[in-house]
Structure formats: C-alpha cells, structure tokens
C-alpha cells in the first residue's frame, strides 16, 4: 500500500510512476508514439502472425493462422501471398519469422495479450495499449511540446517523429520495414491521451517558469531541439533517426527522474563520471561506479525518505505524531481515509508487517532513520533505484549488462552520438573540446575528467579521489572516441574541436 501510494505521489509530482514495474526504451517508444498519434493499432493480424511463428503451434494452427492473414491482408502482401500456403512460401518461411524477431528486439514480450506488449517498430500502425511505459512516453511529449525560445528550426523533434511514424503516410515512399509491417495491422483505434504527465506538478511549473523552476528540465528540453537540427542534417534513414530519438527520450527520463531529489529534496548536483578508458578494474572504473551509486542509490533513497515523510506527516495534528500513530496501529486507517485508498487484503497484511517493524524499534529512534528502514523494506520489490538502473542499462548509458548491481557510465557509440548532438549544434558550429565538456556537464551532469573542476565535483559528491593523471587520460580517451565517430578533430595547434566533421556526414 505504501509502495502504490509513493508511486501515485511520484506521478502527481513528476508524471512517472517509476516504482510500479520495469522500464525499457521499447516501452517509452510505444507510449510516446501512442500519445503523439492518439491511437493504437488493432492487432488481429498481428496475433495471427504470432501464432504462425510460435514454436509451440501445431501445423493445423499455423495453417489456420496463415489462411486468416491471407484473407484479411493478402493483397497487401502482393506476390508474397502467391505461394504462402505451401512450405516453400517465402512469407511463412522467411518474412514472418524475421518480422517477429524484429518486433521482439529490445526485450519486447509477447504475453497472452498482444495489446500488453510494446513492440520495436518503425510505424505507428503497431502501437499498442501496453501500460508498461508508466507515463514516460506522455511525459516526453509534454516536455518536448513546451515552446522553446532556442529552436531556430521550423520543425520540432515531435514533428519529425510524427512524420516518421504516421500510420497514414504513403507506403510508396516509406522504408522497406514499414511496408513489410503494414499488413499486420488492418486499422487504428483512437486512444485516450494520458493527462497525468501533462498535469503533473513539475510540468505545470516548468511551462510557467522554465529555467527559473528547474534547470535540469530546461537543459533536457534544449537537447531535443539540438537533436532535431542534427537529424534534419544527416537523415540517413528513418530507422536510424527513430533509434536516436528514442535514445534521447530514454536518457531524458533517466536524468529527469534521477535528479528529482535535487529539485524537491534540496540535494546537491551529482556528477556522473563517464569511463572512456577501457580498463574495467581501474581507479576510473571504480570512481564511475561510485558516481552512479551516489546518484541512483543514495539520492533515490534520500528522496524517497523525504517523500514518504511528506506523505505521513499530515496524518497527525502535531509534527512527528505519525510515529505514535504507527506504534498504536492507527496509521493504516489514517492513510486509507486521508488518501482515499482501496487496499487489498495483501496490502493490509504488508502494513501489519510494517507495524511489527515499527514496534520493534527503539523509542528514541529518529523518524528519518525509521523511514529509511521502511524504504529499504519497500525496495525489496520495485523501487526508484531499480527503475533507474534498468533504464540506464537498457538505454546504453550504463554497463555492465550482467546482474552485477554496481554499474558504471560506459556508453555505447549511439549514446555518445546522441549526447554530443544534444549538447551542441554539431552541424552549424565547431566548439573547443573544453567548452564542449563544460556544456556536457551543464546539460547532462556528465564529467570526463577533462576540466580542472571535475576532480572537485566528484569528491564533493562523495566519490573517492582520483588522481589528476587518470582523469586527464580518461578525457583524452573520450576525445579519441569522438574522433572515431567523426564528431571531433585535433588541430595542429594541439586544440581539439567538437562538431560534425565533413568526412562523416555521408556515413551517418
């Protein structure tokens, strides 16, 4: 009951539940597409495709599924439909298995209902009603829709995205994957848009005050404008553009939710140390792990303690009276009445367990210490910490992939590309590497060790001191990665510039 109450409060404040399930970029993409289009696809054909390609389907089930597909979408498959009912037919032998594999990329799960599965797809035709995005897609739409005085382009990132996923676009000029996917959905159905993210406290205040309210949101909003400029310049194909937009969206949700304590609980800014040196057992690697721990473990717990305290404090008439109510076993009823809850029997049993925990504590325990123990108990299932760790991992920002809970900032190439494109206008300007690093810190809270201030930023945030030598080497390694991706160049005067190199434009 406390877990669901905290999740509800996170949605009220920030527009994201963040404690009600796992999150992946595919969920964010599905939720964002659904909010932009205001619709979701009807998935009868998609269900037949899944039956046909499922390993456990009988030959009779496969035959019936193919017949249903051909009856509803035979004309759309064109010549592929000619021999589809034979074992040699390319539609059943190659095309449908390939489409199932593509749809399942990024961890999409096909459960009993396809409507509960987010799918990796380049078209809005296959948007589903999967609730797993936890409002994250709607939050991105609300943020990216806020007018930005810094956008010099006539097109916003939302406009660009909508043009890519538009279910009504002309298939004669669409990419090959969209053409192959299109017969799987016969039509779209209108969906109610999610008002929770749009009306959350953060977005209401941000629309009115922008930078004066929250510098984190302000910087993340500017990143969307810069990525739009980049995409309009390089546009290799809609799939690559779509991947980068969703990558930025996932990073935006990660940094937004990771910094709510900084905004709401008065916590200091936390730097994330990007590890560019490929030595996994090194001072840089350990410092990067520590920086991640401080941000998504320590700060998450401190913020949830403050949030839980704000939820229970109004239940008593005097400051701290909630603790006495809890010891007497009266807190459950006060919570249910004050927040209009409808608890299930298992919720009441869990609260009884908390009552026992409270009764076993010392009489002189500090309220925050007790709240910390309760937050630890809540974390045994879904938590803000788990949400951030998984999202950072699945978006390509954190590493390693294994179940090791200690992660470091070791971004994939696409993440570096998106971070750079969201930090500076790489198409129209070339800036010195040091200036770029300062912008990277201001926009995303990421440091590499290339600035004199980085060492102090890390130690002030509780990260064990790393020598200046290791930090400089790490920053040089990061610059080399930028050069390899065509995003930086060392000059003859030993300076380095960050921007989109002419030689890399054609390859992107």
C-alpha positions as CSV (number, residue, x, y, z in Angstrom):
1,X,0.0,0.0,0.0
2,X,2.8,2.4,0.8
3,X,4.6,1.4,-2.5
4,X,1.5,2.2,-4.5
5,X,1.0,5.4,-2.6
6,X,4.6,6.5,-3.3
7,X,4.1,5.6,-7.0
8,X,1.0,7.7,-7.1
9,X,2.8,10.6,-5.5
10,X,5.7,10.3,-8.0
11,X,3.1,10.5,-10.8
12,X,1.5,13.6,-9.2
13,X,4.8,15.3,-8.8
14,X,6.7,14.2,-11.8
15,X,4.4,12.4,-14.2
16,X,6.2,9.0,-13.9
17,X,5.3,6.1,-11.6
18,X,8.9,4.7,-11.6
19,X,8.0,2.1,-8.9
20,X,5.2,0.1,-10.5
21,X,7.2,-2.1,-12.9
22,X,10.2,-2.4,-15.1
23,X,11.0,0.1,-17.9
24,X,12.8,-0.2,-21.2
25,X,13.3,2.1,-24.2
26,X,10.7,0.0,-26.1
27,X,8.1,0.9,-23.5
28,X,9.0,4.6,-23.8
29,X,8.8,4.4,-27.6
30,X,5.4,2.7,-27.5
31,X,4.0,5.2,-25.0
32,X,5.4,8.2,-26.9
33,X,4.0,7.0,-30.2
34,X,0.6,6.4,-28.7
35,X,0.5,9.9,-27.2
36,X,1.6,11.6,-30.4
37,X,-0.9,9.7,-32.6
38,X,-3.7,9.5,-30.1
39,X,-4.3,6.0,-31.4
40,X,-3.2,2.4,-31.3
41,X,-3.3,-0.4,-33.9
42,X,-5.9,-3.1,-33.9
43,X,-3.9,-6.3,-33.7
44,X,-5.9,-9.2,-35.0
45,X,-3.5,-9.8,-37.9
46,X,-0.5,-9.4,-35.6
47,X,-1.9,-12.1,-33.3
48,X,-2.2,-14.5,-36.3
49,X,1.4,-13.8,-37.2
50,X,2.5,-14.7,-33.6
51,X,0.5,-17.9,-33.7
52,X,2.1,-18.8,-37.0
53,X,5.6,-18.2,-35.8
54,X,5.3,-19.6,-32.3
55,X,7.5,-22.6,-31.7
56,X,4.6,-24.5,-29.9
57,X,2.0,-24.0,-32.6
58,X,0.7,-27.1,-34.3
59,X,0.6,-27.5,-38.1
60,X,-3.1,-27.1,-38.1
61,X,-2.9,-23.8,-36.0
62,X,-0.2,-22.5,-38.4
63,X,-2.3,-23.3,-41.4
64,X,-5.4,-21.6,-39.9
65,X,-3.3,-18.5,-39.0
66,X,-1.9,-18.1,-42.5
67,X,-5.3,-18.5,-44.1
68,X,-6.6,-15.8,-41.8
69,X,-3.7,-13.5,-42.7
70,X,-4.2,-14.0,-46.4
71,X,-8.0,-13.4,-46.1
72,X,-7.5,-10.1,-44.4
73,X,-4.3,-8.8,-45.9
74,X,-3.5,-11.0,-48.9
75,X,-3.5,-8.1,-51.3
76,X,-1.1,-6.1,-49.1
77,X,1.5,-8.9,-49.2
78,X,1.5,-8.8,-53.0
79,X,3.4,-11.6,-54.7
80,X,4.5,-13.0,-51.3
81,X,0.9,-14.3,-50.9
82,X,1.0,-16.4,-54.1
83,X,2.7,-19.5,-52.5
84,X,2.2,-18.6,-48.9
85,X,0.2,-21.7,-48.1
86,X,3.0,-24.0,-49.2
87,X,6.0,-25.0,-47.1
88,X,8.3,-23.3,-49.7
89,X,6.4,-20.0,-49.5
90,X,8.8,-17.1,-48.6
91,X,6.1,-15.3,-46.5
92,X,5.8,-18.1,-43.9
93,X,9.4,-19.4,-44.2
94,X,11.3,-16.1,-44.1
95,X,9.3,-12.9,-43.8
96,X,7.0,-13.6,-40.8
97,X,9.8,-15.1,-38.7
98,X,12.0,-12.1,-39.5
99,X,9.3,-9.7,-38.5
100,X,8.7,-11.5,-35.2
101,X,12.4,-11.2,-34.4
102,X,12.4,-7.5,-35.3
103,X,9.3,-6.8,-33.2
104,X,10.9,-8.6,-30.2
105,X,14.1,-6.5,-30.3
106,X,14.9,-4.6,-27.1
107,X,13.1,-7.1,-24.9
108,X,9.5,-6.9,-26.2
109,X,7.5,-9.7,-24.6
110,X,4.6,-11.4,-26.3
111,X,2.2,-12.4,-23.5
112,X,-1.3,-13.7,-23.6
113,X,-2.5,-10.4,-25.0
114,X,-0.6,-8.7,-27.7
115,X,-2.2,-5.4,-26.6
116,X,0.0,-5.7,-23.4
117,X,3.3,-5.9,-25.4
118,X,5.4,-2.9,-26.5
119,X,6.9,-3.6,-29.9
120,X,10.0,-2.4,-31.6
121,X,8.6,-1.0,-34.9
122,X,9.2,2.0,-37.3
123,X,5.5,2.6,-37.8
124,X,2.6,3.9,-35.7
125,X,0.5,1.1,-37.1
126,X,1.9,-1.2,-34.5
127,X,1.5,1.0,-31.4
128,X,-0.3,-0.9,-28.6
129,X,-2.0,-0.1,-25.4
130,X,0.7,-1.6,-23.2
131,X,0.6,0.2,-19.8
132,X,4.3,-0.6,-19.0
133,X,5.6,2.8,-20.1
134,X,4.4,4.2,-16.8
135,X,3.5,7.5,-18.4
136,X,7.1,8.1,-19.6
137,X,6.1,8.5,-23.2
138,X,3.4,11.0,-22.3
139,X,5.9,12.9,-20.2
140,X,8.3,13.2,-23.1
141,X,5.6,14.5,-25.3
142,X,4.6,17.1,-22.6
143,X,8.2,18.2,-22.2
144,X,9.1,18.3,-25.9
145,X,5.9,20.2,-26.7
146,X,6.9,23.1,-24.4
147,X,7.8,26.1,-26.7
148,X,11.5,26.7,-26.8
149,X,13.0,30.1,-27.5
150,X,16.2,28.4,-28.5
151,X,14.8,26.5,-31.5
152,X,15.8,28.1,-34.8
153,X,14.3,25.3,-36.9
154,X,10.7,25.4,-38.1
155,X,10.3,21.7,-37.2
156,X,10.4,20.3,-33.7
157,X,11.6,16.9,-32.7
158,X,7.9,15.9,-32.2
159,X,7.0,17.0,-35.7
160,X,9.9,15.0,-37.1
161,X,8.9,11.9,-35.1
162,X,5.3,12.1,-36.1
163,X,6.3,12.3,-39.8
164,X,8.2,9.0,-39.4
165,X,5.6,7.0,-37.6
166,X,2.5,8.4,-39.3
167,X,0.2,5.4,-40.0
168,X,-1.3,7.2,-43.0
169,X,1.9,8.0,-44.8
170,X,2.3,7.0,-48.4
171,X,3.8,3.5,-48.4
172,X,5.2,4.0,-51.9
173,X,7.9,6.3,-50.4
174,X,8.2,4.6,-47.0
175,X,11.1,2.5,-45.8
176,X,11.1,-1.3,-46.6
177,X,10.4,-2.3,-42.9
178,X,7.3,-0.1,-42.7
179,X,6.0,-1.6,-45.9
180,X,6.5,-5.2,-44.6
181,X,4.9,-4.4,-41.2
182,X,1.9,-2.6,-42.6
183,X,-0.2,-5.7,-43.5
184,X,0.0,-6.8,-39.8
185,X,-2.4,-4.1,-38.7
186,X,-5.7,-3.5,-40.5
187,X,-6.6,-0.2,-38.9
188,X,-6.0,2.0,-35.9
189,X,-8.3,2.9,-33.0
190,X,-8.5,6.1,-31.0
191,X,-6.9,6.1,-27.6
192,X,-7.5,8.5,-24.7
193,X,-4.4,10.5,-24.1
194,X,-2.6,10.4,-20.8
195,X,-3.2,13.6,-18.9
196,X,-1.2,12.6,-15.8
197,X,2.2,13.6,-17.2
198,X,0.9,16.9,-18.7
199,X,-0.7,17.9,-15.5
200,X,2.0,16.8,-13.0
201,X,3.4,19.4,-10.7
202,X,6.8,19.6,-12.5
203,X,5.3,20.2,-15.9
204,X,2.8,22.8,-14.7
205,X,5.6,24.7,-13.0
206,X,8.1,24.3,-15.9
207,X,5.6,25.6,-18.5
208,X,5.2,28.7,-16.4
209,X,8.8,29.3,-15.3
210,X,11.2,27.1,-17.4
211,X,14.8,27.7,-16.3
212,X,13.7,29.6,-13.2
213,X,11.9,26.5,-12.0
214,X,14.1,23.6,-13.0
215,X,17.5,23.9,-14.8
216,X,17.5,20.1,-15.4
217,X,14.3,20.1,-17.4
218,X,15.4,23.3,-19.2
219,X,18.6,21.7,-20.4
220,X,16.9,18.4,-21.4
221,X,14.4,20.4,-23.4
222,X,17.1,22.2,-25.3
223,X,18.7,18.8,-26.1
224,X,15.6,17.9,-28.1
225,X,15.9,21.0,-30.3
226,X,19.6,20.3,-31.0
227,X,18.9,16.6,-31.9
228,X,16.2,17.8,-34.3
229,X,18.8,20.0,-36.1
230,X,21.2,17.1,-36.3
231,X,18.6,14.7,-37.7
232,X,17.5,17.2,-40.3
233,X,21.1,17.5,-41.5
234,X,22.2,13.8,-41.6
235,X,18.9,11.9,-42.0
236,X,20.4,8.6,-43.1
237,X,17.2,6.7,-42.9
238,X,14.1,6.9,-40.7
239,X,15.0,3.9,-38.6
240,X,18.3,5.4,-37.5
241,X,16.6,8.7,-36.7
242,X,13.9,6.9,-34.8
243,X,16.6,5.0,-32.7
244,X,18.4,8.2,-31.8
245,X,15.1,10.0,-30.8
246,X,14.1,7.1,-28.5
247,X,17.7,7.0,-27.2
248,X,17.4,10.7,-26.2
249,X,14.0,10.1,-24.8
250,X,15.3,7.3,-22.6
251,X,18.2,9.4,-21.4
252,X,15.9,12.3,-20.7
253,X,13.6,10.1,-18.5
254,X,16.7,8.7,-16.8
255,X,18.3,12.1,-15.9
256,X,14.9,13.6,-15.1
257,X,13.9,11.0,-12.6
258,X,17.4,10.7,-11.2
259,X,17.5,14.4,-10.3
260,X,14.1,14.8,-8.7
261,X,15.7,14.7,-5.2
262,X,17.9,17.6,-6.3
263,X,14.9,19.6,-7.2
264,X,12.4,18.5,-4.5
265,X,14.5,17.5,-1.5
266,X,17.3,20.1,-1.9
267,X,20.1,17.6,-2.7
268,X,23.3,18.7,-4.3
269,X,24.1,18.2,-8.0
270,X,25.7,14.8,-8.6
271,X,28.3,14.3,-11.4
272,X,28.4,11.0,-13.4
273,X,31.9,10.1,-14.4
274,X,32.0,8.7,-17.9
275,X,34.5,6.0,-18.2
276,X,36.3,6.2,-21.6
277,X,39.4,4.1,-20.7
278,X,38.7,0.5,-21.4
279,X,40.1,-0.8,-18.2
280,X,37.3,-2.3,-16.1
281,X,39.5,-2.7,-12.9
282,X,40.9,0.8,-12.6
283,X,40.5,3.9,-10.4
284,X,38.4,5.5,-13.2
285,X,36.1,2.5,-13.3
286,X,35.7,2.4,-9.5
287,X,35.0,6.2,-9.4
288,X,32.4,5.9,-12.2
289,X,30.7,3.1,-10.2
290,X,30.7,5.3,-7.1
291,X,29.2,8.2,-9.0
292,X,26.4,6.0,-10.3
293,X,25.8,4.7,-6.8
294,X,25.6,8.1,-5.3
295,X,23.1,9.3,-7.9
296,X,20.7,6.4,-8.3
297,X,21.1,4.6,-5.0
298,X,22.0,7.1,-2.3
299,X,20.0,10.0,-3.7
300,X,17.0,7.8,-4.6
301,X,16.8,6.6,-1.0
302,X,17.2,10.0,0.5
303,X,14.5,11.4,-1.8
304,X,12.0,8.6,-1.0
305,X,12.6,9.1,2.7
306,X,11.7,12.8,2.2
307,X,8.7,11.9,0.0
308,X,7.4,9.3,2.5
309,X,7.8,11.7,5.3
310,X,5.8,14.3,3.4
311,X,3.0,11.6,2.9
312,X,2.7,10.6,6.6
313,X,3.3,13.9,8.3
314,X,-0.2,15.3,7.5
315,X,-1.8,12.3,9.3
316,X,-1.1,13.7,12.7
317,X,-2.0,17.0,14.3
318,X,1.5,17.6,15.7
319,X,4.9,17.2,13.9
320,X,6.1,13.7,14.2
321,X,2.8,12.4,15.6
322,X,2.6,9.9,12.7
323,X,5.2,7.8,14.5
324,X,3.0,7.4,17.6
325,X,0.0,6.6,15.4
326,X,2.0,3.9,13.7
327,X,3.1,2.4,17.0
328,X,-0.5,2.3,18.1
329,X,-1.5,0.6,14.9
330,X,-3.7,3.5,13.8
331,X,-1.7,4.7,10.8
332,X,-3.3,2.3,8.4
333,X,-6.8,3.7,8.9
334,X,-5.5,7.3,8.7
335,X,-3.7,6.5,5.4
336,X,-6.7,4.8,3.9
337,X,-9.0,7.7,4.9
338,X,-6.7,10.6,4.1
339,X,-5.6,9.4,0.7
340,X,-8.9,7.7,-0.3
341,X,-7.2,4.3,-0.7
342,X,-8.9,0.9,-1.6
343,X,-6.4,-1.6,-0.1
344,X,-6.4,-5.2,-1.0
345,X,-6.1,-7.9,1.8
346,X,-2.4,-8.4,0.9
347,X,-1.8,-4.7,1.3
348,X,-3.2,-4.8,4.8
349,X,-1.0,-7.8,5.7
350,X,2.1,-5.9,4.5
351,X,1.1,-2.9,6.6
352,X,0.7,-5.2,9.6
353,X,4.3,-6.3,8.9
354,X,5.4,-2.7,9.0
355,X,3.5,-2.2,12.2
356,X,5.6,-5.0,13.7
357,X,8.8,-3.4,12.4
358,X,7.8,-0.1,14.0
359,X,7.0,-1.7,17.3
360,X,10.4,-3.3,17.5
361,X,12.3,-0.1,17.1
362,X,13.8,1.9,19.9
363,X,11.6,4.6,21.4
364,X,14.3,7.2,20.7
365,X,14.8,6.3,17.1
366,X,14.9,9.3,14.7
367,X,11.9,9.5,12.4
368,X,14.1,9.7,9.3
369,X,16.0,6.5,10.4
370,X,12.7,4.6,10.7
371,X,11.6,6.0,7.3
372,X,14.9,4.7,5.9
373,X,14.2,1.2,7.2
374,X,10.7,1.3,5.7
375,X,12.1,2.5,2.3
376,X,14.6,-0.4,2.4
377,X,11.7,-2.8,3.0
378,X,9.7,-1.3,0.1
379,X,12.8,-1.6,-2.1
380,X,12.7,-5.4,-1.9
381,X,10.3,-5.3,-4.8
382,X,10.1,-2.4,-7.3
383,X,11.9,0.8,-6.5
384,X,13.1,4.0,-8.0
385,X,16.6,2.7,-7.8
386,X,15.8,-0.4,-9.8
387,X,13.9,1.7,-12.3
388,X,16.8,4.0,-12.9
389,X,19.4,1.2,-13.0
390,X,17.4,-0.8,-15.6
391,X,16.6,2.2,-17.8
392,X,20.2,3.4,-17.7
393,X,21.4,-0.1,-18.6
394,X,18.8,-0.7,-21.4
395,X,19.3,2.8,-22.9
396,X,23.0,2.0,-23.4
397,X,24.4,4.5,-20.9
398,X,25.4,2.2,-18.0
399,X,27.4,-1.0,-18.0
400,X,27.9,-4.0,-17.4
401,X,24.9,-6.0,-18.7
402,X,25.3,-8.7,-16.1
403,X,23.3,-8.9,-12.8
404,X,26.1,-7.0,-11.0
405,X,24.3,-4.2,-9.3
406,X,27.3,-1.9,-9.5
407,X,27.1,-0.1,-12.8
408,X,29.4,2.5,-14.4
409,X,28.9,5.1,-17.1
410,X,30.3,3.4,-20.2
411,X,28.1,4.5,-23.0
412,X,27.6,2.8,-26.4
413,X,28.5,4.6,-29.6
414,X,24.9,5.6,-30.3
415,X,24.5,7.1,-26.8
416,X,27.7,9.1,-27.3
417,X,26.4,10.4,-30.6
418,X,23.1,11.4,-29.1
419,X,24.8,13.1,-26.1
420,X,27.0,15.1,-28.4
421,X,24.2,16.0,-30.8
422,X,22.0,17.0,-27.8
423,X,24.8,19.1,-26.2
424,X,25.9,21.4,-29.0
425,X,24.8,22.3,-32.6
426,X,27.4,20.0,-34.2
427,X,26.0,20.8,-37.7
428,X,26.4,24.6,-37.6
429,X,29.2,25.2,-35.1
430,X,32.6,23.9,-34.1
431,X,33.5,24.4,-30.4
432,X,36.6,23.7,-28.5
433,X,36.7,20.4,-26.6
434,X,36.9,22.1,-23.2
435,X,33.8,24.2,-23.9
436,X,32.0,21.1,-25.0
437,X,32.9,19.4,-21.8
438,X,31.5,22.3,-19.8
439,X,28.3,22.1,-21.8
440,X,28.1,18.3,-21.3
441,X,28.3,18.8,-17.5
442,X,25.7,21.5,-17.5
443,X,23.3,19.6,-19.8
444,X,23.5,16.0,-18.6
445,X,25.6,16.2,-15.4
446,X,28.4,14.1,-17.0
447,X,32.1,14.7,-16.5
448,X,35.1,13.0,-18.0
449,X,38.0,14.5,-16.0
450,X,39.0,16.9,-18.7
451,X,38.1,20.0,-16.7
452,X,40.0,21.2,-13.6
453,X,36.7,21.4,-11.7
454,X,35.9,17.7,-12.4
455,X,38.1,16.4,-9.6
456,X,36.4,18.6,-7.0
457,X,32.9,17.9,-8.4
458,X,33.5,14.2,-7.9
459,X,35.0,14.4,-4.4
460,X,32.3,16.9,-3.2
461,X,29.7,14.3,-4.4
462,X,31.2,11.5,-2.2
463,X,33.3,9.8,-4.9
464,X,36.7,8.6,-3.7
465,X,39.5,10.9,-5.0
466,X,41.0,10.0,-8.4
467,X,44.4,11.4,-9.4
468,X,44.5,14.2,-12.0
469,X,46.6,12.0,-14.2
470,X,43.9,9.3,-14.5
471,X,41.3,11.9,-15.1
472,X,43.3,13.5,-17.9
473,X,43.9,10.1,-19.5
474,X,40.2,9.4,-19.3
475,X,39.3,12.6,-21.0
476,X,41.8,12.0,-23.8
477,X,40.3,8.6,-24.4
478,X,36.8,10.1,-24.6
479,X,38.1,12.6,-27.2
480,X,39.5,9.7,-29.2
481,X,36.1,8.1,-29.2
482,X,34.6,11.3,-30.5
483,X,37.2,11.4,-33.3
484,X,36.5,7.8,-34.3
485,X,32.8,8.7,-34.7
486,X,33.5,11.8,-36.8
487,X,32.4,14.2,-34.0
488,X,35.8,15.8,-33.1
489,X,39.1,16.7,-34.7
490,X,42.5,17.5,-33.2
491,X,44.0,20.7,-34.7
492,X,47.7,21.4,-35.4
493,X,47.9,23.9,-32.5
494,X,47.0,21.0,-30.1
495,X,43.5,22.2,-29.7
496,X,40.6,19.9,-30.4
497,X,37.2,20.9,-31.9
498,X,33.9,19.1,-31.5
499,X,31.4,19.2,-34.3
500,X,30.2,17.1,-37.3
501,X,33.2,16.6,-39.5
502,X,32.6,16.9,-43.2
503,X,34.0,13.4,-43.9
504,X,31.5,11.8,-41.5
505,X,28.3,13.4,-42.9
506,X,27.9,10.9,-45.7
507,X,28.5,7.8,-43.5
508,X,26.0,8.7,-40.7
